[in-house]
Amino acid sequence: MGKTEITPLPNSHLFTMMLVIFSILFTPAIFCEEQVPVGVRAIGMGSAFVPVADDGTAISWNPAGVSRLKRYTINLMYSKLFDVGATSYISGIVPASEKLAIGMDWTHLGIEDEEINFSQNELNLSYSYQLIDYISVGANLKYIANNLSYDKSSVGTYSGWGTDFGILLTPPRFSEKFTLGFVATNTIGLKSGKLSRGTSVKYDTGVSDTIFPPGYKVGIAYKPRRNWLFAVGVDDRIHIGAEFSPHDILDIRAGIEKDLHTSESTTYSLGGTIEYKWMDFNYAYIIPPTLPSTLLFSLAFSVEFQKPPVRIERVRLKDIYPIHQYYYANKPNYAGKEITMEDYVPVIYSDADLDRFYPFESEDTIGRIWLENITNKTISLKVKLYIDKYVGKRGTDVISQLQLEPRQRVSAPLRRLVLTDEVLSLIQSQPVDATIEVIDVTDESRRKTKASATLLIHSRNNAKLDDIAKLASFISPENKTVREFALGVLALYKSELEATTLNQNLYKAMLLFNAIHGMNYAIDANIPYSSGQKDEIKFPEEMLRELTMFSQETNQNSNEEQSMSFGDCDDSTALYSALLEASGIHTALIQQVGHVLMAFDVGGLTLEQAQEIGIPDRLYTSIGGYVWIPIETTLIKEGFINAWQTAKDEIQKGIVDSISLQQAWEKYGSVNIGGDWSPKIPPKSQIHEGVMRDWESEWMQDAVLYFKIPQME
């Protein structure tokens, strides 16, 4: 055989080539974890893709993700790997149903030179099934074949089979924010015709061997917002990656990975995606510590499986106030008045354009949705809304049925929302992500259309009092603390109440007003009743708790004149109304411009009866044809009679609206917060001082003449 002339390679190039080939052929246990990089998006995230696995490369990263794609997908990649070889990758995924999908991918690594020729091929056949909404599983059957030749002479070849299994879990409690991923690699293979652990191959010499032992990969992904994704993965390396979507057509990402068993330096990567309709262009740049940096590109094509018949053009959601939980849940969920729109879709440049082309309507309790029927058939739809933690796992049917004619564009109100009691634990306002799902009622097996929107859920103490009746939600006579305080005060005057001839409701109202003596009104910066802006309101129990603490501090500093301040007329109105309602006395809310008063009834005395008795109209106000005693609750410190007189004078200036609490509760309900705390009942001597001052006033002496029990019976 003649002498073969070998052309020497540049030292750096030869070293790199041999290092890559050596890693592949002679360190199979490591290569099992350090696969030939596939998936440009995954590489850009530092290969932290096991818990993500949501594109066409999911077959290689975690087969459990294949069934979650819900679309036909083709992924193509070609790159020069570390300047010494070329990597080709192609994958295809076919959904068989809403829960089942199959896929196949092929990875080829080729290194060619005048003397050295190396190729590695791996073929994966994937099967994936979504067991339930938050758990999917998958399995790969893989075939591996390697060939190495030198100077056109074969050095060695082998081929064999192996299997991988994967799981993706999205804990229901965290909705779509967290995803856990687990992959068991090289679990079962064929060795000498028998099943064995690991991936086994047969060499061209006829010898069989297990080259890839079983391994494991785990990871967790966190998506705090629609446009942010963080992921961490662990195998023989630690992988950390992040992805940000500043725009619907653009994603940017970065990642790092570090070997856990050697002192090898960190590998860095970054990348991005440009999306256009059914095509994604991906790029990544990987910077290893020892090998040359590599730039990778790929194209991905996808078409939706069972394309939904409707397109969600836009969703707008209003702020949510937990205090009105009852109100939201009892609104109707039929479509109401849908608005048919023109065929063109407007371009939005500013918030002004948004309000112009996509305005809220008066009936939009929760928000509004804009939909388009993209088929040539009439369709019937329902719309569901999901909010993690704050809406039940099955969501709320915000629209139970909506019919769209062929190619019709409409907007419809979202009015009903069933919130969990979890919202009543919010003490600070919190932005949350909501998922809107549109379902074809005529064929619920078809793909659902989904959209996301962000809304603000306010603190349980917040309300937008554009309707005075909304204040009723804060007033709960069933609250244990409120009832104990009210009944405890009245128990101190049991004998007096039994002996008096004064109207019982009037007497009890005077006692309870003086029982909370010591509170001082401090003007709130908000004027919610004239502007409808957000206001912060204290629950009656919170007010009583503060009053108890104030009383304790006052006792410790008994020589000082002190008073407890409260923030607004709505605070004191809610407290006093709750105390009276807990005592069996019906109350009403009276709205003025920029202010609110309350009133209590005197036992069902009608206006006609009052006029027959001759009760002067300066002593009462009429609501719904009955006699009510108005009270200015901000004058708690000034006494019951002063509050009565002032309220009557203010009513003469005019009112905007009035409503009994019974009527307000029918619309907005009431929320019972707390109740696990017992209040301190003030001593009778403290209450009696104010009671005597009121009793001896000329106003009360005049009132006693008309509000006697015999007359009112």
NUVOZA-764565 format. One record per residue: x, y, z of N, C-alpha, C, O in turn. Coordinates in steps of 0.1 Angstrom, whole numbers, plus 5000, padded with zeros to 4 digits. Each point is the difference from the previous one (the first is absolute). Example, Ala and Ser with C-alpha at 12.3 -4.5 7.8 and 13.67 -1.06 7.14 Angstrom:
% NUVOZA-764565
513249435078499150125000500950125000501050005007498650114986500950115000499250115008500550115001
END
This chain:
% NUVOZA-764565
500949885000499150125000500950125000500950015008498850094983500950124999499950095012499149995008501850104993500050095011498950114998499950054989499449975021498950104999500550135006500650015010499250094982500450145004498950065008498950014995501550035017499050075009500350155000501150045003497950044994500150145001499850055014498949985005502050085002499850045014499050105001499950094991499349905020499050105003500650115009500949975007498550154993500550105009499749945014499049945003501950095006500049945013498750035008499449905005500150224995498850035007498849934994499149965007500950044980498849934993500049855003499049955003502249994996500149865003499649975014499349905003501250185006499749985015498550005002499449925007500050184987498550025002499349884995499149945006501250024982499449894993500149875008499049935003502250045001500349885008499250005014499649905004500450225002499350015012498549974999499549935008499950124982498649984997499849854998499149945006501750004985499849864997500249915012499349905003501850135004500349925012498950015010499749905006499750224996498950015009498849914996499449945009500450054979498849934995500349845001499149935004502150034992500249864999500449935013499649895003501250185005500649945011499550055014500549955010498650144990499450045013498550004999499450105001500149784997498549994997499250045012498950064998501649925015499250045011499850155001498950045004502150034992499950155000499150044989499250095001501149854987499350044988498549985001499250064994500449845014498649985003499350125005498950034997501850055011499550125005500350124991499250094998502049914996500550114992499749964985500949974993497850035003499749964987500550114990500350115004499749854983500250104990498950105001498849975000501650165001498950105002499050004989500350014989498449985015498950014991499050105006499950015012499450064979499050095005500750135004500550025010499450074980500750135002499550085011500750075007497949924995499450085011500549945014500450085009499749794992500549935012501450045003500450035011500549974978501450035002500150155005500950035008498350064987500150145004499650025014500450105006498949805000499650015014500949915009499649965011501650024984501049925009499649865001500349935009498950014981499549875000499149975013499949885003499550225003499149985011498649984994499150085003500749814990498849984992499249885004498949984994501649945015499249885004498650045006499149934997500850175011498750045005499250094991498850035003501850014986499350094990499449914989498849994998502149964993499649904990498750044993499149924999500850204995498850054994500150044986499350084995501749864998500150024985500449874994499949895006500450124981500249874992501249925005500049884996500950175012501149925005499749935013500849945006497950074998499649935013500349854999500249945011499950004977500349864999501349975007500149905007500950184990501349975005500250055015500849945007498450164997500250055014499249945010500449965011498350024986499049945009498849964992499250084997500749794999498949954992498650035005499050004993500950035020498750035006499550134995498750025000502150074995499650124994499350004987499450094995500849794998499549994986498550015000499450074991499949875018498550015000499450135004498950034998502050065008499550135004500150104989499450115001501249864988500250104989498750034993499750124997499449785001498750024994500150064986499150074995502049904998500250054986500949914992500949945006498950074981501049934991501250084999500050124998501249825004501250075001501149934992500249885000500650214993501249954994501150105004499950124999501349825005501150085005501249964992500449884999500350224995501249974992501250085006499950125004501349814997501250075006501249954992500149884997500850215000501349974994501050105006499850125000501349835004501150095005501349934999500249885000500950215000501349955001500350005015500050105007500449784997500149985015501550015004500949924996499450185012501450035005501050014989501249975002498450074986500850024988500749874994500850014992498849875013500649884995499049904994500449914993498350115010499049914995498750074997499950125002499249804992498750064997498949925007500149875000498950205005498949935006498750034992499750114997499649785000498750024994498949945009500349905007498650164993498949955009498750034993499750114994499449795006498650024995499149925009500349895005498650184998498949935009498750034994499750104994499449815009498650024996499149945011500249905005498750184998499049965010498650004994499750104994499649805009498649994994499049975012500149895006499050214997499049975010499049904995499550024989500249885019499049904996498650035006499049974995501150115016498750045007500450125009501250045000497950005008500350115009501049965011500750085005499449794998500949955010501149924995501049985008499049974980501049914995500750064988499550064991501949915009500850054989501149904998500549945009500050054978501149924997501050094993499750104994501649865006501050084994501249924996500249895004500750174988501249944996501150114998499750104994501549875010501150094996501249924997500249895003500750184989501249944996501150115002499950114995501249845011501250095002501249934994500349885001500450204991501249964993501250095004499950124998501249825006501250075003501049944990500349885000500350214992501049964991501350085001500050125000501149815000501450065000500849944989500349885000500050214990500849944989501250084998500150125001501049814995501250064996500649914989499449904996501850134999500649924990500349865005500049904993500350095020500349875006498949945009499749885000499750215008499149965011498550024995499750114995499549795007498650014996499249945012500149885002499150205004499249955011498550044998499850114996499449805007498550035000499349935011500349895004498750185002499149955010498650034996499750114997499549795004498550024997499249955012500349895005498750194998499149955010498650034996499650114995499649795005498650014996499149975012500149905007498950194996499149985011498549994995499650084992499849825012498549994998499350025013500349945010498850164990499550055013498549985001499350014990500249965022498649985003499750085013500849985009498250104990499750095012498550015003499250004990500449995022498650015004499850095012500849995010498250094989499750095011498949935009498850004996501649955015499149925009498950095005498849964998501550155008499050105004500650144997501150014995498250095008500450144996501450035004500750074993499749885019501350055005501149895000501050035006498749854989501149904999500049944986499049964995502250044999500249934987501249915001500950035008499149864984501149915001500449974985499250034991502049925008500549974986501149905000500649985011499649954978501049904999500750014986499350034990502049955009500749994988500649864998500649945009499350024979500849884995501150054991499750064990501549935014501150064992500949904994500349895006500250144982501049924993501250094998500050114995501249835009501350084999500949924991500149885001500650194990501049944991501250094999499850124996501449835006501250084999501049934990500049884999500850204994500949954991501350095000499850124999501449825002501250085000501049934990500249885001500350204990501049954990501250095000499950125002501249824994501250084999500749964987500349884997499950224995500749984987499249904992500549914994498150115007499149924992499949855005499349924994501350065018499949865005499250015013500250085009498949834993499150005011500849965013500749905000499150195010500649975013499149935009500449915008498350124991499149935008498550064998499950114997499249805004498650044999499249925011500449895004498550174999499149935009498650064999499850114994499249815010498650055000499249935011500449895004498550175000499249945011498850085003499750104994499649855016498750055003499950045015500849955008498450154995499850045014498750075001499250024991500450025022498750065002500250115011500949995009498350114989499950115010498550025004499149974993500750075020498750035005500050145007500950035007498050044990499950145006498750025007498949944996501150165013498750045006500150165001501150055003497850014995499850155003498850015009498949954998501350135013499050025010499850155002501050075003497849984995499750145004499149995012498849984998501750055014499249995012498750084999500150124997498749825005498850084999499950135008499550104996501149895016500050115009500750134994499650115003501449864988500750114995499750034985500750084993498249865002499550014987501249994990500649895000499650204991501149994990501250075004500950024991499350025022501250075004501249915001501150034996498749855010501149915002499849874992498849954999502350004996499949874993501249925005501250055000498649825003501149915005500249904989499149954994502250035002500349904990501049895005500950035008498849854987500949895004500249914988499049974993502249995004500349914989500949895005501150025006498549854992500949895002500649954987499249964991502150065007500649974987500649865001500449955010499649994978500749874998499549905010500849935006497950064995499449915011500149854996500449925008499250054979500049864996500649994986499750094991501149815006500649984987500049854997499549925008501050054980500249864996501549975000500850064993499549835014501449965001500049854997499549925008501250044981500149864996498649944999499749885003499450204991498649954998499150005012498949954999501650105013499250005012499950145005500850084998498149945010499850135006501050025011500349915007500250224993501050035010499850155004499450074993501249965019500050145004501050084992501149954997498650175000500950084992499849984985499249924996501650164996500049994986501149914995501250045003498549854990501149914996500150004985499150034993502149955002500350004986500849874997500549935008499550054979500849884995501150064990499650064990501649915013501150044992500249924987499449894999501350164992500249924988500849885002500149914991500550085021500749875003499149895005500449895002498350155000499049915005499850005015499249935006501650155001499950015014498950105004499950114994499349865016499050095005500450065014500749935008499050194994500450075012499050115003499450064991500549975022499150115005500950135000500950015008498850084983500850124999499550125008500850085005497949924997499450115007499249955012498949934998501650085014499249955012498850095002499950114995499249845013498850095004500450135006501050005008498350104989500350135006498750085002498949954996501250165011498850085004500250154997501150055002497950014994500050154999498850055007498949954998501250165009498950065007500150154997501150064998497850015004500050154998498750065005499049935002501050205000498850075003500050134993501050074998497849974996499950124993499050095007499049955006501250184994499150095006499750114991500950064994497849975004499550114991499250105008498849985001501950125005499250105008499150084993499050055005501349984982499150084991500049934986500849914997498350134995499949944987501350014992500349924992500450195010501150034991501449975007501050044995499049895016501249965007500049855003499049945004502250004994500149865003501449985006501050044995499149885017501249975006500049845002499049945002502250004996500149865001501349965005501150064998498949835010501249945006499949854997499049945003502150004993500149864998501349945005501050075001498949805003501249935006500149874993499049925000502250044995500349874997501549985005500250005012500749984979501450005005500550155001501150035004498050064991500350145000498950085007498949945001501350185002498950095005499850094988500950064995497849965001499650084989499050115005499149975008501250154989499150115004499850094988500950044992497849995005499650074988498950105003499249985009500750124983498950105001499650044986500850014991497950025007499550054988499050125002499249995009500950114983499250125001499450034986500749994990498050045010499350034987499550155001498950035005502050064990499650145000498950044990499350105002500449814989499050024990499549874995500649895002498250114992499449874996500849934989499949885000500950194993500849934989501549985004500849954992499650095020501449995004500249945014499350045009501649874992500549945012501550025001500749984990499850055022501449995002500349925013499249995009502049944991500249915011501549995002500850054992499649905020501449985004500049885010499049975006502249974995500149895009501549975003500950054993499349875018501349955003499949855004498949965004502249974995500049875005501449975005501050054995499149865015501349985007500049855004499149955006502149984991500249875003500049985016500750085006498649834999500049985015501149915005500249995012500549944979501049905004501450044997500949935004499350174988501450044997500250155003499050075004502249984994500350145002499850084987500450124999499049824991499850074987499250135002499150015008501350094985499450135001498650004995499549904994499850215008498650014996499850024985500850074994498249875001499650024986498950105000499049995007501150114984499050114999499349994986500549954991498250095009499350004988498950125000499650045011500150004977498950104999499449974986500549934991498350135007499349984988498750074999499750095008499549884981498850074998499149944990500549904993498350145006499149954990499250114994499650105006500249904981499150094992498949924995500249904992498650135011498849924996499250084989499950125001499749804990499150064989499049894996500349904994498550135011498949914997500349865004500149975012500149944978500249865003501449965000500449885000500550225000501549974999500850075011499750115003501249825003500950065010501549984994500449904996500350215005501450004997500850015013499950105007500949804997500750005012501550014998500549954990500250115019501450015000500649995014499350045010501949914991500649995013501550014998500649964990500150085021501550025000500549935012499650055011501249844988500449935012501550025001500849994990499750035022501450035003500549905010499950025012500749874983500549905009501450055006500650094995499849855016501350045006501249964992501150075001498949824992501149944993499950004985501050024993497849955002499849994986499650144994499650095007500649924980499650134993498550035002499249915001500550224999498650045001499349974987500649994990498149985012499249964988498750084999499350025010500350014978498850074997499049904993500449944991498450055015499149904994498750074996499650105006499849844983498750064995499149884998500449894997498350145003499049904997498750074995499750115003499549814990498750054996499049905005500249885000498750175005498949925005498750044993499750114999499549794997498850024994498949935008500249885004498750184998498949945008498650044995499850124996499349795004498650024997499249955011500249885004498850195000499149965011499349874997499549984989500349945021499249874999498550045002499750065010499549904981498550025001499850155003499650045010500850044980499950155002498750055005499049964994501050115017498750055006499250094990500650064991498149945010499250074990499950155003499450084993501249965018499850145004501450065004500949935005499250204992501250075004499750105011499150084998501749925012499950115011500850124995501250005000498150104997500650124995500650085011501150054999498249965012500550085012499149975012498849974999501950035013499349995012500450125009501250025001497850045005500350115010499349965013498849985000502050025011499449975013500150125009501050075000498049955008499950105010500749965013500349885002500050225007500549975013498949925008498850024998501749895010499149925008500150045015501150025005497749995002500050045014499549885008498849974999502049965008499649885008498750025008499349915002500650215004498950035009498649974993499049985007501050034979498749984993500049864994499449984989501149925018500049864996498649954996499849944990499350105019498649954998499450074987499349934993501050195005499450084989500549934987499249984991502149995008500649944988499449874997499649964988500249965023499549864998498549994996499649904994499750215009498549994997499650084988498850024998502250034994499650064988499749904989500549885001498650154990499749904989501249974991500950094998499249794997501249974991499649974986500749944992498150105004499650004986500650124993500450105007499749904980500850104993499550145002500850094998497949925005499550145001500050074986499649934990500850195010499950074987501449994993500950075004499249854986501249994992499950114989498950034995502250025002500150114990500749954987501149955001498250054988500549964987500950114995499650124999501649844996501050104996500349994985499649904994501150205000500349994986501149904998500649955010499750024978500949894996501550035003500849915003499650224997501450035001500450005015499250035009502149934994500650005013500850135002500950024992498850065017500750135002501449985005500349905006500650194990501450015005500050095013499550114999501149845011500050075013501450065002501049935000499150205001501350075003500150055014501150035004497850005003500050065013498849955008499149934995500950115018498949975009498750074995498949945001501350174993498850074994499449924989498749994999502149954993499549914989499349885006499049964995501649995015499449885007498650035005499149924998500750205009498750035005499050044989498849995001501850054988499150044988499549884993498849994997502149915000499649894992499549885008499249914996501350085017499649895009499550065013500649985010498350094990499550075012499349905009499349914996500750125017499149935010498650064998499850124997499249805006498750045001499549995014500649945009498250134994499550015013499749865007500149995012499649914979499649875006501249915002499849895004501450164993501249925002500549995014500850085004498749825004500449995014501449965001500850065008499649844985501449945000500850064989501250035002498349984986500750054989499249984987498849985000502050014989499349984987501049924991501250015001498249914990500849924991499550034986498950014997502149994994499850024985500349884993501249955001497949994991500149874994499750014985499350094995501349824997499749994986499849854996500849925003498150054991499749874994500849994987499750084990501349845009500949994988499549894991500749964991498149985011499549904992498850054992499550115001500049804990498850044992498849935006498949994993501149985019498949945007499650085012500850065006497949934998499650065013500549915011499949885000500750185011500549935011499450055013499750125001500349795009499550045013501249985010500749894999499650205009501250005008499650035015499050055003501949905006500050055014501450045003501049964994499150135016501350065004500249985014499250025009502049924995500449975013501250095004500850044991499349995022501150085005500649935012499449955009502050054991500749945010501050105006500750074993499449935021501050075007500649915011499249965008502050024991500749915010499750055014500150115003499549795006499650025014498750085002499349965010500450134982498850095003498849964992498950065003501249844988498849954994500249855000501149954999497849975003500149865001500749934989500150064989500449825013500749934989499349984987500650004990498049995011499249994988499750134993499350004990501250115016499750134994498650045002499249945007500450184988498750055000499550024986500750054991498049915006499450034987499650145000498950045005501950054990499750145000498950034989499350105001500749824989498950004990499649854998500849924995497950065007499649864999499749964986500149884996499450214996499749974986500050134991499450105004501349904985500150114991500049954986500849914996498350144995499949954987500650104990499750125001501249834990500650084990499749954986500149894997499450214995499849964986501349994992501050045005498949904983501249984992500850134998499450104996501949905007500950114998499650135009500450114996498849875014499650115008501050045010500649915007499650224995500850055011499050075010499250084997501049885016499150055011500850035012501149955002498350145007500650015013498849975010498950034997501549915014499049965010500550035014501249995002497950045007500450035014500349875008499449904998501650125011500349905009499550055014500550105005498549835001499450055011500049925013500050055011500149824987500049915012501449945003500749964991499650045022501349945004499949945014499650085009500649804993500049935013501450005006500849924995499450165015501350015006500149905012499049985007502149974996500249925012500250095012500250124999499649825013500250085012501450055002500350085009500649864983501450045001500250154997500950075005498249994987500250144997499850095012500550115001498749845009499750085012501250005010499950065010501249874986501250015008501050104995501050035007498650044982500950104994499950135008499050055002502249995003500050135008500850104992500150125004500349844984500750104991499549964986499749894996500250214995499649984986501149924993501250015003498349914988501049904993499649984986498849964997502150074993499749964986500149854998500949945006498250014987500049854997499749984985499550094993500949795003499849964986498749924999499849915009499450124981498849924998500049934987500650064990498949825009499949934987498550004996499149965007500750074980498650004995500049894989500849994992498249935009499849884992498750014993498950015006501149984981498850004992499849864994500849954993498050005010499749864996498849994990499050075002501249854988498949974991499049915006500349885002498550175002499049925007499549894991499649895005500350134982499449904991501049884998499649894996501750135007501049894998501150035010501050064996498849905017501050035010501349924999500950035007499149884983501349934998501050084992501249974999498350144995500950084991500950085009499750025012501450034982500950075008499450135006499250064994501249975018499550125007500950124996501249984998498250135001500850124998500350075013499150025008502250014994500450065013500750134998500650034990499250065020500750125001500350045014499449945009501650144993500450045014499850155001500150084991499649965022499950155003500450025014499949915009500550204994500450045014499050095006499550104993500149885019499150095007500550025014500949935005498550175002500450035013498949965010498950044999501549885011499149965011500350095012501249995005497950094999500350095011500049945014499549885001500950195008499949955014498649995004499150064995500649855015498749985005499450125006498750015001502150095003499550125005499750114990499550115004500749864983499850104990498649984994499549894998500050224998498750004992499950134992500650105003498849894985499750114992498550045002499149944995500750165013498650035005499350094990499650115004500349854984499250074990498549985003499150064994500649845014498649975004500149985016500749925005498550165002500050015014499749865006500549975011498749954982499649875005501249915002499949905007501250124986501249925001500650005014500749905004499150215003500550005014499449895009500649965010498249994986499349905008500949875001499849935009501150054981500849885000500949995012500449895005499950235001500950005012499249985013500649995010498150024989499250005012499449865002499149964993501449965017499549875003499549995014500950005009497850004993499549995014500249865006499949985012500649924980500249875005501449985006500449905005500450214993501449995005500049985015499350085007501449824998500049975014500550115009499450035010501650044986500650115008499050125001499750055011499649984978499050114999498849965009499650095008500049794991498849965008500350005015499250055008502049904996500450005014500050145006499650035011501050064981500150145004498650065002499750065010499549934979498650075001499249945011499450075008500549804993499149935010500650025014499350015010502150004991500650025013499650145005499850025012500250084979499750145005498550005004499750065011499449884981498650015004499749925012499150035008501749874995499849925012500350085013499449985010501450124988500350095012498850095004499850045011499349984979498850085002498749924999499050054996501149825008498849924999498850055008498950004994501450045018498950055008499450134995498850025000502150074995499550134995499249984987499050064998501449844994499349984987498649945003499050034993500949895018498749945003499150105006498849994999501750115008499250105007499650124992499050065003501849974987499850134992498749994992499649894995499950235002498850014991500550064987499250014990502150025009500550054987500149884990500349895004499550154984500249904989501349925002501050065001498849814998501249915003501150024990501250005004498550014983501050024990500850135003501250014999498150105005500650135002500949995013501150055000498449885010500849995012501349924998501150045004498849844989501149924997501050074991501249995002498350094988500950074991500850105008501250024998498250055012500750105008501149935009501150055001498649835005500949935008501249964992501250025004498649924984501149954992500950114994501249994999498250134998500750114996501050055010501250034998498349985015500950045011501049905004501050035006498749844990501049895004501350024991501049955005498950114984501250014991500550155001500750044992498850035018500550145003501549995002500649915006500150194988501450015001500749994986501250034999498049934991500650004987499950144994499050075003502049974989500150134995500149994985500949934995498350154997500149994986501250084994500250115004500549824987501150074993499749994985499849904995500250224999499650014986500949914991501250015000498149914992500849914990500250084988499250084995502049904998500350074988499149964988499850084991499749805010499149954989498650055002499550025011499850024978498650035000499349914991499650044989500249835015499549904991498650024994499749964989499550115019498650014996499750104989499049994993501950105005499850094989500849964987499650044989501549885013500849974988500049854997500449974989499149955020500049854998501449945000500249894995500850185011501349955001500149895012499149995008502049944992500249905010500250065014500650105001498749835008500250055014500349885009499749894997501050135014500349905009499150015013500050105006499449794997499050005010500349895011500449894996499550145016500249915011498849925003498950055000501349825003498949925004499650045015500950045007497949944996499650045014500849935011500350065010500149814987500849935010501450075002500550015011500050034978501350075000499950135008500950045008498050034990499750135008499949975015500550075008498849824995499849965015501349965006500350035011500649904981501349965005500850125003500750015010499350094981500750125003499550085012500750065007498049944994499350065012500549945013500250075009499849804991500549935012501450035003500450035012500549974978501450045002500150145005500950035009498350064986500050145004499650015014500650085008498349854996499550005014501149965010500150055011500749844985501049955009501150115001500650015011499850054979501050115000499550125009500750065007498049974991499450115008500149975015500250095008499549784995500049975014501450015006500250035012500849954980501450015005500450155001500950035007498450054986500350155000498750075003499650094993499849885019498750055003499950155002498950055001502250015001500050155003500050084987499950125000500349814989500050074987498749994992499449895000500250214994498850004991500449954987500850064993498749835003500349934987498849974992498949995006501349994981499049954992500649914989501150034995498149875000500449914989499550064987498850034999502149984991499650054987499649894991500649895000498450134991499749914990500050074987499950135000500249804988500450074988498950064992500350094992498549875009499050054991498649985005499849925009499250154985498649985004499549864997499149955007501549984983499649864997500449915011499349905003501950125004500449925011499050005011499649905005500150225000499150025011498649954997499349955008500250084979498749954996499949855000499049955005502049994990500049855000500049945015499349915002501550155007500049955013498750025007499449915006500050214994498850035007498849924994499249965008500850034979498949934994500149855004499049945002502250004998500249865004499549985014499449905003500950195007499649995014498550005001499449925007499950174985498650015001499349874994499149955005501450014983499549884994500249885009499149915000502050085007500249895009499150005012499749905006499750224996499050015011498649994996499050025007500849954980498749984994499350134995498850014998502050095000499550134995500450024986501250004997497850024994500350024986500650144997499750095007501349914984500650124997500050034985499649914992500750215004500050044986501350094998500550065009499949954978501150084996499550124992499149984991501450145012499650124993501250064993501050045007499049984980501150064993499850144997498950044994502150045009500050144996501250024991500849914998499450214996501150024992501350015009500150095008500749814990501350005007499849955015501050025008497949934996499849965014498949895001499349984990500749955021499049905003499550015014500850025010497949974992499449995013499349875001499949924991499650055021499249885002498750045008499950115005499249794995498850035008499549865005500349904995498950115016499449875005498550025002499550115002499849784997498550015000499649995015500849965009498050084993499450015014498949905002499050025007501249864986499049905002498949994990498949955003501450094985499049994989498950115000498949984995501450135011499150115000499950074986501050044995497849964999499850054987500050165000499750055011500550014978499950144999498650055003499850105006499249824990498650045002499750005015499350095005501249815002499849995015500750115007499450065009501849984986500750115007499350134998499950085010499549944979499250124998498850005008499550115005499849784997498849995009500450035014499250075007501949884998500550025014500450155001499950055011500650014978500450145001501550015003500450105005500449804991501450015002500650104991499849994988500950115017500650104992501049944990500849925004499250134983500949944990501450035002500949954994499450155016501450035003500749895008501250005001498049905004500549895008500349884992500749915005498950084982500249884993500250034985499850114996500549784997500050014985499249884995499949905007499650124981499149894994500849924990500650064990499449815011500649924990499149884997499649925009499950084978499149894996498750005007499349905002500250225002498750025007500149975015498949995006502349995000500149975014500850115007500850074994499149935019500750105008501449955004500049885005501050194993501449965004500650125007499850124997501149855013500850105007501350014993500849905001499650214993501350014994501150035010499850075010501449884987501150025009501350044992500349934990500450175015501350044994501049935009500450045010500149844985500949915008501450065002500749955009499750154983501350065003500150085013501150045004497749985002500050085012499849915012499450045010501249854990500049915011500550065013499449985011501650104988500650075012499150105005500050045012499150024980499150115004498749965006499350085006500449794993498849955007498949974990499950054989499149875016498949954992499150114995499650004988500050095021499050104996500750104989499350034991501950005011500750094991500149944986499850064990500449805010500149934987498749994994499950014987499049985020498650004995499750134994499550014989500750105019499650134995500850044987499450054991501949925009500850044989499649924987500050064989499749815013499649924988498750064994499950004988499250045021498750054995500350134992499350034990501650065015500350124994500649984986499850074990501149825009500749974988499149954989500250034989498849895016499049954990499250114994499649984988500250135019499350114994500750064988499350064991502049915008500850054989499849924987500550034989498949855013499849914989500849875001501150005005498349904989500749865000500049954986499250044991501849875006500149944987499249874999499449984990500749945021499349874999499949955015500750055009498449864993499849935013499549864997499349984991501249935018499649864998500149935014500950035007498149894996500149925012501149894999500349964989500250005022501149904999499449874996500749924993498150055010499449884995500049994984500349904995499350214999500150014986501449994994500249944990500750135017501450004995500649865001500849964991498949975020500549865001499549914989500749914996498150115000499449924989500950014988500149904992500450225006500850024987501549975002500649934992500050115020501449995001500549905011501149965001497949995007500449915011500850065010500350125000500249805010500950065010501149895003499849884998501350175007501249925002500350005015500150105006500049785000500249985014501549975002500449884998500450225006501449985002500349985014499650085009501249824995500549985013498949945009499549904997500350165015499049955009500649915010499249945008502150054993500649915009500650075012500949955007498750174995500550095010498950065009499050044994501149975019499050055008500450155004501050025006498050074992500450145003499850035015499449925007501250194997499850045014498850105001499950104992499149865016498850095002500450115009500549985011499250154985500450115008499150005013498949955000501650105011499350005013498750094998500050104993499049865015498750084999500250145004499450094994501549945016500250145004500550084989499750124999501249824992500550084988498950034990499950114995499249795003498950024990499050105006499450084993500349905020498950085006500250155000499150075000502249975000500250155000499550064987499350105001500949834988499550054987498549994999499350084995500249805011498549984999499350115008499050054995501449985017499450115008500050134993499050085000502149954993500150134993499050004989499450114998500549784995499050004989498650015005499150074995500649855016498749995006499550135005498850044999502050045006499750135006499950114990499650125003500749864984500050104990498550044997499149915001500750214994498650044996499549924988498849964999502250014992499649924988499449865004499049964995501649975015499649875004498750025008499149914998500750195010498850025007498850024991498949955002501450124987499050024990499749864993498849974997502249965000499849874993499349905008499249924995501050085019499349915009498550014999499349915002500250214995498650034999499449934989498849965000501950014989499449944988500449864998499349924994501950045011500549864998499849925012500949935005497850075000499749915012499549874995499349994989500949915018499649864996498549994999499549954990499650115019498649984998499550074988499149944993501450185003499650074988500349924988499249994990502049955010500549934988499349874998500049944989499450005021499349884999498650034995499249904998
END
